[in-house]
């Protein structure tokens, strides 16, 4: 759960970059909560990334950290698509609402828009919806690999079959992602949104 621990000056502990620390069983087991309780006394630079509003349960502990950022991962706003792609994850709007509550509690927040699905992910609407209560936005494009290729293409075939051929060649279509990145950067600069890009362009 804790990806990296270091006593070096400026090092950050990232919780949740590989496995979500607020899976449903956390409500009962409180493993993440106990980790936070142990970390408070050491006051590390801490970052949490999750897809669950269950993080709000631990606001009492989060407020005790001097340096903390909480990121919420949201790739698609559409509930139907989200349920198909992430059947066990909280709905997108619940995650948006959680970001707002974290911000209102004085917690530094960021939106992690990942993965971006061409013609499915609502980039501009999601930026507009969260503007004002996220301090930064991270962007990551969809990476189609051998372990997810069939699931991705099946999802596309079911919902937008006309895009199957496009998705089949997406992993090598660096020009497309360059164009998407350009539009994102333009939107963020125009709206005064702090952003970071984590795009892989098939190069």
Secondary structure, DSSP 8 states (H G I E B T S, - for coil): -B-----STT-EEEESSSS-TT-TTHHHH-HHHHHHHHHHTT--EEEEEES-GGGGGGHHHHTT-SSEEEEEE-S---HHHHHHH-TTS--HHHHHHHHHHHHHTT-EEEEEEEEE-TTTS-HHHHHHHHTTS-SEEEEEE----TTTHHHHHHHHHHH-GGGHHHHHTGGG-HHHHHHHHHHHHHHHHHHT--EEE------
